Amino acid sequence: MLSLWRSSSVRLALGYAGLFVISSLLLVGLLWWGTVGYLDRETDAIIQTDANSIKEDLPYRGLAGITETVTERAASVTDGHAVYLLADPSLKRLAGNISAWPSAIKTKPGWYETSLFLAGRFRTMKIEGLALPNGCHLLVGRDIQDRAEIRALIVKGLSWAAIGALLIAIAGGLLVRRAVLRRVDAINTAASAIVHGDLSRRLSTNRTTDEFDQLAQTINLMLGQIERLVEGIRNTSNAVAHDLRTPLAELRAELEELTRARTSRAAMLDGVHKAVADIDRLIGIFNALLRLAEIDSGLRRAGFRQVELSKLAAEVAELYGPLAEEKHASFVLEADGTSIVYGDPYLLAQALGNLVDNAVKYAPCHGTVSLRVGRDDAGHTDVSVADNGPGIPEEEKLHVTARFYRCEGADRPQGIGLGLSVVDAVARLHGGELSLHDNHPGLVARLRLPDDDPGLAMARPSSAALPRERMQRHEL
């Protein structure tokens, strides 16, 4: 029993039943007040008016006068529906249609309800007792037998109605409990499967807009994010162990060779510079991983502000333009000055820089690289970076945003496989998306971002030009 009470569904069912019963009792109370209560109030008013009229005659007509009045009124009652009795201070009958003072009625003035034998049958009477100034006592009453029967009938009907309401409430509560438990059990089943390692499990929905479907959709989004994070951690751990073991071993071997070999100072400095470059590359890997972890956690949202992408694109083009010139490749920049988004300017600059860096890296000599900022057909802010290099095979486009994933090919420049992972993470942080398309030949990387809220644009600080020391090229 205690375990049932601890169940929220049982408490919900009982609460539903309680509310149903309370509302039914309120309805019953209003019905009682409007029927039986009304009849009782009418009867009391008639009795009180009749008794007061007799009492008020005493100063003018005396005891003999009110005795005559009581006798006349009692004589006019032939059906036993009214009661009159005038008694002296010793409760001896002076006038009226009952023979003696009823034992159930006290001499204290007030209202009484008792059963009297009148006109050959027992009747339930409502009686008011009054003490007259001369010490006598007066009883005036009316037959309420019919009203008592109506009252008993109403009470009986209301009792059965209350029992029926309680049963309906319990049944309704159990139905609610069953419906709630069915949805909760589905959530528990999916959650248990996820706890046991099945991260692909999702909650089922009824394709409605009720609260449970909204909760299931939100939980599914959360589970998708958790699956991506866990998969990213798993892949990152494997990739770090694989990609760092070899360069660390080589670095150790080179340093050990420098300590053992007796080479010239110039050769030793060259070896040290090479080791420093390798260490910088490893530090770049860890910095990229830390950046991805920070982006995935959502902490960078605190730095969001209004960003004008045309200025950002111009700074990125100025930074990577010399690299394109070294390959005798043309660099084209087309920027729409009206493209404004709300985000972190440094992360957006790094995302654009990674895309441009990849385009310049894969573009052939005398090739073409373009950076365009504008709006797509749907009116969203669109950033596209295109080149005419080897492109990415269709079957690999779904995998290139995975961390440490590198496309195979001897003619491809070497990297660590984190560039597009950072771009994809930045896009998701800003509520956008990264998509890759063929350029025939080459690749077009499109970064679609949601527009800034024009109602909040005036209240947000405008983006200033990024400091030069923050705009650096990264080999990812």
Buried (B, 14 or more C-beta within 10 A) or exposed (E): EEEEEEEEBBBBBBEBBEEBBEEBBEEBEEBBEEBBBEBBEEBBEBBBEBBEEBBEBBEEEEBEBBBBBBBEBBEEBEEBBBBBBBBBEEBEEBBBBBEEBBEEBEEEEEEBBBEBEBEEEEBBBBBBBBBBEEEBBBBBBBBBBEBBEBBEEBEEEBEEBBEEBBEBBBEBBBEBBEEBBEBBEBBEEBBEBBEEEEBEBBBEBEEEEEEBBEBBBEBBEEBEEEBBBEEBEEBBEEBBEEBBEEBEEEBEEBBEEBEEEEEEEEEBEEBEEEBEEBEEEBEBBEBBBEBBBBBBEEEBEEEBBBBBBBBBBBBBBEBBBEBBEEBEBEBEBEBBEEBBBBBBBBBBBBBBBBBBBBBBBBBBEEBBBBBBBBBEEEEBBBBBBBBBBBBBEEEBBEEBBBBBBBBEEEEBEEBBBBBBBBBBBBBBBBEBBBBBBEBEEBBBBBBBBBBBEEEEEEEBEEBEEBEEEEBEBBBB
